[in-house]
């Protein structure tokens, strides 16, 4: 009994120390005091600006010389939400999308991270674009669902702009939808369900070895009438959530669904 009591007391002390360490550990640095820093958001996303990019680096990056300033949006988890947020940022600012790159990342998950570069003649425009994108991200993560086995993503806009055109080849000004299913096997069924549910135009399709950074995803890009695109997304979402739930817990939204 004495030995059990000693073990219990020791464990209580260790638990208390652990809690105190958590209390004293400071939060993530909200502002590092670096002029290039704009902010952070969901998906381990960071927003940065360079007011006057080095000319040699500018040349190596293949940037148009008229863009003295660039905005940088990078995330470790997700690519679709960041691209959709960047699309809204372009609509709201005097900037252009220079490049969209999808990294094989997601912090060890099934999908992509991303690197998105905005070009601007004035640093104020670049900074504003990043601010808009960071503010949009909690919304665009609303129809991302995940559990330990994988994730689903559904994105919609009534009017595609230059970020979506750059990343997915979407027709400008038309309604656009994005469907992602991981593991890819579930994604294939989601894609098929979507095109059977409504009259939409298939803009593109990507799979682990075709069009992705070898991520375990099947992805569909659709365009067309606004109502039809939404209908296709909703049908795919219902099927995808049921299928992903067979591999683990019920997939949870990472935000507030908006579609």
NORCOR-V908661 format. One line per field, one symbol per residue. psi: psi as a letter, one per 20 degrees, with the letter a starting at -180 (. if undefined). A space follows every 10 residues. Layout:
# NORCOR-V908661
psi=???
This chain:
# NORCOR-V908661
psi=gggggggggg hggggggggh ghghpqrqoh oikphipgar aqklpqpqqo hnqphggggh ikqpiinhqq qpopqhoqgg ghghhhghhh hirmrqogqo poqndkliai bqaqoppqqq hphhggghgg ggghhhghgi ihkpqqahha rqppqqqiop bhghgghikq pqiqqqqppp ppqhghhggg gggghhhrnr pohrqqrhjn irlkqmqppp pqrbqghggg ggggghgggg hgghhiibrp pqqjcopi.
